Amino acid sequence: MPKDIEDCCNSHMTIKDFEMLFGASYDGILLTDANGNILLFNKAYVDISGIPAEVLIGKNMEQIIELGYLKKSVALMVLKEKKPVTITHIDLPHGTCIVTGSPIFNEKGELYRVVTNVRDMTEIYRLREELEKAQEMEEIYYQHLDKEKNPDLKNEPVAISAAMKEVLGLARKISPVDVTVLILGESGVGKEVIAKYIHDHSSRKDGPFVAVNCGAIPEQLLESELFGYIGGAFTGALKNGKAGLFESAENGTLFLDEIGELPMNLQVKILRVLEMHEVTRIGACSPISVNARILAATNRDLEDMAVNKESFREDLYYRLNVIQIPIPPLRERPEDIVPLAMHFLNHFNQIYNHRKRMSADVLSMFKQYSWPGNIRELKNLTERLVVVSSGEYLDCLELPCKKKGKNDPPAVQVSRIIPLSTAVEELEKQLLITALEEYESSRKVAAAIGINQATVLRKMKKYGLVRTYG
């Protein structure tokens, strides 16, 4: 123990009293001399800094830096600047710490001691992050709630990502023009939503919007549904006949979803409607003029079907493909996941008279999931959670197993046989490299891969991945 502290103890308290007080401090304390040599430190400093006591004993702070435990030393900064210095360490084993160095001057005005105080701020920062998340969730919730109440925005498709903004921009641009549009995209991406958006922004918005799924109606009934029939045209036909969907969409829009499922014999008739703007009911001799805009959609590769497989008429494909609007799957526009989830949450809260909220954990899991069923799957899952959840907040425990990643492909692939010890080391190294690229601190790396931070630091050093820490 330095003589000045010993003298202080002899005049006011015992050395044992001082050591008890020094060791009981919640904050880490380090005392160095005017050359940066370590004189004293308490247990809290060892615990918070992660630097073993045996490393600190008899060392200079320059040596601690050379050993890779620190990037910079507050004590050395104080010695250089001759004034108090405060910095933040974000990669210490306990997390984030505030480090303050204070100079001590003797009676001659010479700096001869530096006291370094290390305060663990992890819990405070964690609480602050939780508060920020809660505030963010409240903001998102009320933002989308306000949107639902705004009649001008209520029917606007959710589009936060640049990709969907581009889709809506193109749809809005071609809406006023009576051009045929082919909407492409996987099942569940919202093709009908875009078709309705085009209709609502066209000169036909006051007319009917008629949607038909060409793959959902049996082939023998589809022709009569689309083109209608006259009385007595076939057994079971209505006496006065029936208008088809082309006629029902008069002065409006007919949306032909899953048009790739159309049988060949109907493709010819659809082409005639597009070319001549007239239909002939089943059993009739003369055609009827129709004034309906045609929008079509498919999740299949129509060009390949038409050109290579000859399972779709090439002339009809080119007639439909005047304007093409591809909609990206939800997994390619993750920015839209949370806004869509909040949109559906508000929607189903109104339907079921609930006041459910989305927790940050559920939204985090939503963002990590690949959504093979796209927006339709997200909508259905949100409805399920609203219905089955018992608390105010939707719970991750109520998610189906596959949403928790249990059906994801293996994260580790084996390409050749190597010794198990070598494989384990290679996996550890690659996992650390990947995690370090994504997270800015070893604390977050440790949390992500499920080990303590001291282990992360040790393995980083083992594989030559040691960072210098501020």
Secondary structure, 3 states (H helix, E strand, C coil): CCHHHHHHHHHHCCHHHHHHHHHHCCCEEEEEECCCEEEEECHHHHHHHCCCHHHHCCCEHHHHHHCCCCCCCHHHHHHHHCCCEEEEEEEECCEEEEEEEEEEECCCCCEEEEEEEEEECHHHHHHHHHHHHHHHHHHHHHHHHHHHHCCCCCCCCCCCCHHHHHHHHHHHHHCCCCCCEEEECCCCCCHHHHHHHHHHCCCCCCCCEEEEECCCCCHHHHHHHHHEECCCCCCCCCCCCEECHHHHCCCCEEEEECHHHCCHHHHHHHHHHHHHCEECCECCCCCEECCCEEEEEECCCHHHHHHCCCCCCHHHHHHHCCEEEECCCHHHCHHHHHHHHHHHHHHHHHHHCCCCEECHHHHHHHHHCCCCCHHHHHHHHHHHHHHHCCCCEECHHHCCHHHHCCCCCCCCCCCCCCCHHHHHHHHHHHHHHHHHHHCCCHHHHHHHHCCCHHHHHHHHHHCCCCCCCC
